[in-house]
Amino acid sequence: MTEWDRARRRYRLVHDVAAAFEKKGPRALTERQAELVAEYGDLDHFLRDVQRRYLTAAYTGLDAAIEETSGDPRVAVADALAAVAEVYPAFWRLLKEYADHPALAEGQARFRHTVLSATGVDPTGLMSYRPHQEVKGISHARKSAFCAALRPVRAWLH
């Protein structure tokens, strides 16, 4: 089996499990535990993969916001994060549910540091997958532009 096959298998598994999580909650992970362990070894590695995929989209959205926005950086960062949550709601809910899981702490800290260094905005107080926060609305134009940018990538990966 090639690395390409492994990457595609994991892509499908992550999306399938996240979609099931939206319907069933944590029970979805329990039901697919054997499959997750066979592919990832444990729940920690699965959660890190979901986080990596989600944060990759967040970095992309933030790059676009930095290039395009001249107004309030806090609003631009919040809009970019909200756009990612709207494009990947299943990932967002899964990461929100497991936000306090130790496997995600390093990725959360690295994301916070990167966003703070790049924008001067601390994403901790903004929409993210922290349990106490809710998704904030975004401008239709920003959501449409972000979704349009991701559409070819998502189609190519399926």
Backbone bond lengths (Angstrom), bond angles and torsions (degrees), N, CA, C in turn:
res aa  C-N    CA-C-N  psi(-1)  N-CA   C-N-CA  omega(-1)  CA-C   N-CA-C  phi
1 M - - - 1.453 - - 1.529 108.67 -
2 T 1.295 115.56 135.69 1.462 120.22 -178.79 1.522 110.80 -87.36
3 E 1.324 115.14 164.60 1.467 120.10 175.86 1.527 110.51 -62.95
4 W 1.325 116.45 -33.80 1.467 120.99 177.85 1.532 109.92 -60.30
5 D 1.327 116.63 -45.89 1.469 120.93 178.67 1.526 110.53 -61.72
6 R 1.303 115.65 -42.64 1.474 120.49 178.78 1.529 110.72 -62.53
7 A 1.323 116.90 -44.25 1.470 120.83 179.80 1.522 110.70 -62.32
8 R 1.311 118.13 -43.16 1.476 121.27 -179.86 1.532 110.88 -67.74
9 R 1.338 116.58 -38.99 1.466 120.63 178.57 1.531 109.88 -62.95
10 R 1.310 116.17 -43.56 1.469 120.09 179.15 1.524 111.04 -67.42
11 Y 1.315 117.05 -38.75 1.466 120.60 177.22 1.529 110.08 -56.92
12 R 1.311 116.38 -49.76 1.470 120.51 -179.90 1.528 111.29 -63.49
13 L 1.328 116.67 -44.00 1.460 120.78 -178.59 1.526 111.20 -62.09
14 V 1.317 117.33 -46.05 1.467 120.82 -179.57 1.525 110.21 -59.84
15 H 1.311 116.49 -47.19 1.463 119.73 -179.15 1.526 112.04 -66.85
16 D 1.323 117.30 -40.39 1.470 120.81 178.75 1.531 111.53 -64.47
17 V 1.310 116.74 -45.66 1.465 120.45 -178.58 1.530 110.44 -67.84
18 A 1.313 117.31 -40.22 1.469 119.76 178.34 1.528 110.42 -63.99
19 A 1.314 117.53 -40.83 1.471 120.64 177.46 1.525 110.22 -63.95
20 A 1.317 117.08 -41.88 1.466 120.53 177.25 1.521 110.64 -64.98
21 F 1.324 116.83 -36.21 1.460 121.14 178.65 1.528 110.47 -61.00
22 E 1.334 117.54 -38.29 1.472 120.76 178.76 1.524 111.21 -60.36
23 K 1.316 116.97 -34.50 1.468 121.33 -177.36 1.528 112.80 -86.51
24 K 1.332 116.12 -39.21 1.460 120.03 -170.34 1.528 114.51 -112.48
25 G 1.321 117.08 -11.71 1.450 119.35 -175.87 1.513 111.29 74.06
26 P 1.342 117.83 -155.87 1.463 121.67 -176.62 1.534 114.06 -56.83
27 R 1.306 116.98 -22.40 1.473 120.59 177.92 1.534 110.94 -57.88
28 A 1.330 116.80 -30.99 1.469 120.34 179.60 1.521 111.30 -61.26
29 L 1.327 116.24 -38.00 1.461 119.27 178.73 1.522 111.28 -70.11
30 T 1.307 115.60 -37.20 1.463 119.83 177.65 1.520 110.41 -64.29
31 E 1.333 116.36 -43.34 1.463 120.82 -179.50 1.524 112.27 -65.42
32 R 1.320 117.16 -29.87 1.473 120.75 -177.80 1.525 111.58 -105.46
33 Q 1.336 116.75 15.17 1.456 121.52 -174.89 1.528 112.51 -56.67
34 A 1.310 117.58 -45.59 1.472 119.99 -178.69 1.526 110.95 -60.78
35 E 1.316 116.57 -41.39 1.461 121.24 179.22 1.537 111.00 -67.06
36 L 1.335 115.74 -41.13 1.468 119.93 179.36 1.523 111.12 -65.56
37 V 1.316 116.79 -42.19 1.464 121.04 179.90 1.534 109.85 -66.61
38 A 1.327 116.75 -40.72 1.465 119.63 178.97 1.528 111.41 -62.23
39 E 1.309 116.31 -37.94 1.470 120.26 -177.44 1.516 113.19 -85.34
40 Y 1.336 117.35 -42.48 1.465 121.38 -172.10 1.522 114.45 -109.70
41 G 1.295 118.29 -16.40 1.461 121.08 -177.26 1.515 113.32 94.47
42 D 1.347 116.30 -39.05 1.458 120.32 177.61 1.528 109.75 -165.52
43 L 1.314 115.71 173.11 1.463 121.71 -179.13 1.530 111.46 -64.11
44 D 1.325 117.58 -35.36 1.469 121.01 -179.17 1.522 111.66 -55.60
45 H 1.323 116.87 -48.13 1.463 120.73 -178.09 1.531 111.10 -68.25
46 F 1.306 117.25 -35.42 1.471 120.10 175.57 1.529 110.51 -62.95
47 L 1.338 116.40 -48.37 1.463 119.83 -179.45 1.524 111.34 -61.79
48 R 1.314 117.03 -39.14 1.469 119.79 177.79 1.526 111.27 -63.92
49 D 1.326 116.84 -35.42 1.462 119.69 178.39 1.526 110.61 -68.18
50 V 1.320 117.17 -43.17 1.469 120.12 176.25 1.526 109.15 -59.98
51 Q 1.320 117.27 -45.83 1.461 121.85 -179.78 1.531 110.81 -61.32
52 R 1.308 117.35 -44.14 1.460 121.12 -179.80 1.526 110.80 -60.14
53 R 1.312 116.36 -44.42 1.467 120.10 -179.77 1.528 110.73 -64.56
54 Y 1.314 116.42 -43.57 1.462 121.12 -179.10 1.526 111.06 -66.21
55 L 1.316 116.28 -45.62 1.463 119.48 -177.81 1.528 111.79 -70.69
56 T 1.314 118.14 -28.22 1.466 120.21 173.85 1.523 109.71 -60.93
57 A 1.327 116.48 -43.83 1.466 120.15 176.47 1.527 110.67 -65.20
58 A 1.315 117.34 -37.54 1.465 120.53 179.13 1.525 110.78 -65.17
59 Y 1.326 117.81 -42.80 1.468 120.39 177.74 1.530 110.35 -61.81
60 T 1.320 116.80 -39.61 1.459 120.60 178.74 1.523 110.66 -63.04
61 G 1.331 116.20 -45.43 1.461 120.27 178.27 1.519 112.34 -63.63
62 L 1.311 116.30 -37.77 1.459 120.15 178.90 1.526 111.47 -68.96
63 D 1.321 116.96 -38.03 1.467 119.58 176.10 1.524 110.53 -59.65
64 A 1.334 115.75 -44.59 1.470 119.77 178.87 1.525 110.42 -63.43
65 A 1.315 117.23 -41.22 1.465 120.66 179.96 1.521 111.35 -63.52
66 I 1.316 116.84 -40.47 1.461 120.70 179.05 1.533 110.09 -63.65
67 E 1.315 116.75 -41.28 1.461 120.89 -179.09 1.525 112.43 -69.74
68 E 1.336 117.79 -36.55 1.457 121.63 -169.24 1.517 115.31 -99.71
69 T 1.316 118.70 -21.66 1.452 121.11 -170.32 1.521 111.31 -100.02
70 S 1.326 114.63 133.98 1.460 118.43 176.28 1.532 111.27 -116.37
71 G 1.333 116.80 -3.33 1.456 121.05 -178.29 1.509 112.44 -87.27
72 D 1.306 114.97 -146.17 1.459 123.55 -177.68 1.536 110.03 -63.18
73 P 1.328 118.74 116.83 1.462 120.59 -178.74 1.527 112.83 -63.56
74 R 1.320 117.03 -31.61 1.469 119.58 179.12 1.535 110.31 -62.78
75 V 1.323 116.52 -42.79 1.469 121.01 178.37 1.530 110.07 -65.83
76 A 1.327 116.43 -42.18 1.462 120.32 -179.61 1.533 111.47 -62.32
77 V 1.323 116.97 -43.28 1.465 120.99 179.09 1.529 109.81 -66.49
78 A 1.322 117.46 -44.51 1.471 120.70 178.58 1.522 110.65 -60.61
79 D 1.330 117.08 -43.47 1.467 120.74 178.21 1.525 111.51 -61.84
80 A 1.325 116.47 -43.56 1.460 120.23 -179.65 1.530 111.11 -62.84
81 L 1.325 116.92 -42.99 1.465 120.35 179.42 1.523 111.51 -68.12
82 A 1.320 116.52 -38.36 1.461 120.20 177.74 1.521 110.65 -65.65
83 A 1.327 117.43 -37.04 1.465 121.24 178.64 1.523 110.68 -62.26
84 V 1.317 116.85 -41.61 1.463 120.47 178.76 1.529 110.23 -64.36
85 A 1.316 116.90 -42.75 1.468 120.81 178.51 1.524 111.39 -62.43
86 E 1.316 117.12 -34.10 1.462 120.05 179.14 1.522 112.09 -76.30
87 V 1.324 117.58 -31.04 1.461 120.92 178.15 1.531 110.40 -77.29
88 Y 1.313 117.01 -35.87 1.465 123.16 -178.24 1.527 111.28 -121.71
89 P 1.331 118.34 61.81 1.464 119.44 -176.38 1.528 113.83 -64.08
90 A 1.318 117.60 -32.29 1.470 119.54 179.95 1.527 110.54 -68.26
91 F 1.323 117.38 -41.70 1.465 120.25 176.61 1.516 109.76 -63.83
92 W 1.331 116.33 -44.11 1.456 120.85 -178.69 1.531 110.47 -58.28
93 R 1.318 117.08 -46.20 1.480 120.19 -178.66 1.521 111.47 -65.92
94 L 1.315 116.46 -40.79 1.459 120.24 178.96 1.529 110.16 -63.61
95 L 1.319 116.74 -46.75 1.463 119.89 179.51 1.523 112.02 -68.27
96 K 1.305 116.71 -33.16 1.464 120.64 176.01 1.533 109.85 -62.87
97 E 1.314 116.04 -45.19 1.466 120.91 -179.40 1.539 111.56 -61.88
98 Y 1.329 116.27 -38.26 1.458 121.18 -175.49 1.529 112.83 -105.10
99 A 1.318 118.05 20.19 1.468 122.39 -175.89 1.520 113.07 -55.14
100 D 1.307 118.52 -31.39 1.464 121.25 -178.92 1.524 113.07 -92.26
101 H 1.335 117.11 5.21 1.460 120.37 179.24 1.529 109.09 -68.97
102 P 1.320 117.85 132.28 1.470 121.03 -176.85 1.532 113.99 -56.98
103 A 1.317 117.64 -29.29 1.467 120.05 -179.00 1.519 112.43 -64.52
104 L 1.325 117.19 -22.31 1.464 121.09 -176.83 1.524 113.45 -95.36
105 A 1.307 117.72 -8.85 1.466 121.34 -173.94 1.527 112.59 -60.83
106 E 1.303 118.04 -45.29 1.468 120.47 -177.90 1.529 111.02 -63.79
107 G 1.328 117.13 -43.95 1.461 120.64 178.92 1.521 112.10 -64.26
108 Q 1.329 116.35 -39.43 1.464 120.35 177.48 1.522 110.97 -63.55
109 A 1.322 116.61 -43.33 1.467 120.52 -179.39 1.530 110.63 -66.11
110 R 1.325 117.01 -41.96 1.464 120.70 179.82 1.537 110.10 -64.94
111 F 1.335 116.76 -41.44 1.466 120.56 178.32 1.525 110.70 -62.40
112 R 1.315 116.05 -46.54 1.469 120.14 179.69 1.522 110.65 -59.13
113 H 1.316 116.39 -47.09 1.465 120.88 -179.17 1.539 110.89 -62.07
114 T 1.319 116.89 -44.37 1.460 121.31 -178.35 1.518 111.51 -63.80
115 V 1.338 116.84 -46.63 1.461 120.38 -179.60 1.525 110.35 -65.81
116 L 1.293 116.83 -43.58 1.465 120.64 179.28 1.536 110.62 -61.85
117 S 1.318 117.10 -43.28 1.466 120.85 179.51 1.525 111.84 -66.71
118 A 1.330 116.80 -39.28 1.468 120.60 -175.21 1.518 113.63 -79.76
119 T 1.339 116.64 -31.46 1.471 119.57 -171.21 1.521 113.91 -120.35
120 G 1.319 117.11 -18.94 1.455 120.14 -173.18 1.518 112.49 80.36
121 V 1.322 116.80 4.71 1.466 122.83 -178.32 1.522 108.53 -109.10
122 D 1.318 115.83 130.76 1.464 120.91 175.92 1.530 107.81 -85.27
123 P 1.326 118.32 113.38 1.459 120.23 -177.45 1.526 113.86 -72.62
124 T 1.323 117.40 -10.32 1.461 120.60 -177.68 1.520 111.86 -58.01
125 G 1.311 118.00 -40.32 1.457 121.16 -178.71 1.513 113.92 -84.22
126 L 1.325 116.99 -2.41 1.454 121.37 -178.62 1.524 109.72 -102.02
127 M 1.315 115.11 -178.96 1.455 119.90 177.14 1.521 108.95 -61.25
128 S 1.277 116.78 125.74 1.453 122.68 172.70 1.515 105.44 -153.19
129 Y 1.294 118.46 -151.83 1.451 118.00 176.28 1.515 111.54 -107.28
130 R 1.303 116.26 34.31 1.458 120.89 172.54 1.527 108.04 -75.89
131 P 1.315 118.85 140.40 1.462 122.15 -173.70 1.522 115.49 -59.89
132 H 1.320 119.17 -31.04 1.457 120.59 -172.69 1.521 113.04 -88.98
133 Q 1.335 117.95 2.10 1.459 120.21 -174.77 1.524 110.62 -110.53
134 E 1.299 115.54 155.24 1.452 122.09 178.08 1.517 109.04 -115.61
135 V 1.325 116.26 156.65 1.455 120.89 177.60 1.514 108.96 -67.50
136 K 1.311 115.94 130.93 1.457 120.74 176.56 1.523 108.15 -95.78
137 G 1.305 116.88 152.22 1.455 120.41 179.09 1.517 111.13 -69.96
138 I 1.314 115.47 157.11 1.451 120.80 177.50 1.507 108.85 -127.84
139 S 1.302 115.16 164.49 1.451 118.57 178.27 1.518 109.37 -66.83
140 H 1.309 116.26 143.23 1.456 121.03 -179.72 1.531 110.68 -59.49
141 A 1.323 116.75 -39.66 1.463 121.02 -178.20 1.528 110.99 -62.42
142 R 1.344 116.76 -45.14 1.465 119.09 -179.55 1.529 110.58 -65.99
143 K 1.327 117.51 -41.95 1.462 120.31 179.16 1.514 110.27 -62.55
144 S 1.318 117.76 -45.62 1.458 121.32 -179.26 1.516 111.08 -61.19
145 A 1.317 116.86 -44.19 1.462 120.68 -179.77 1.526 110.58 -64.38
146 F 1.333 116.95 -42.89 1.456 120.35 -178.76 1.523 110.63 -66.98
147 C 1.334 117.39 -44.56 1.462 121.16 179.17 1.521 110.98 -62.61
148 A 1.339 116.99 -41.00 1.458 121.01 178.88 1.524 110.74 -62.81
149 A 1.318 116.40 -38.12 1.462 120.26 179.71 1.524 111.28 -68.18
150 L 1.323 117.89 -34.23 1.463 120.92 -178.80 1.520 113.49 -84.39
151 R 1.306 117.69 -24.64 1.465 121.58 -175.38 1.529 112.53 -52.73
152 P 1.336 120.27 -49.88 1.479 118.67 179.76 1.515 112.64 -61.90
153 V 1.315 117.50 -35.78 1.460 120.56 -179.80 1.523 109.90 -66.82
154 R 1.326 117.24 -45.94 1.464 120.00 -179.40 1.525 111.28 -65.01
155 A 1.327 118.24 -39.71 1.462 121.22 179.65 1.521 110.50 -64.82
156 W 1.316 116.24 -38.83 1.454 120.54 -178.45 1.525 111.21 -66.78
157 L 1.326 117.03 -34.73 1.466 120.67 -176.14 1.522 113.14 -79.66
158 H 1.297 119.06 -18.58 1.469 119.96 -178.32 1.492 111.76 -77.13
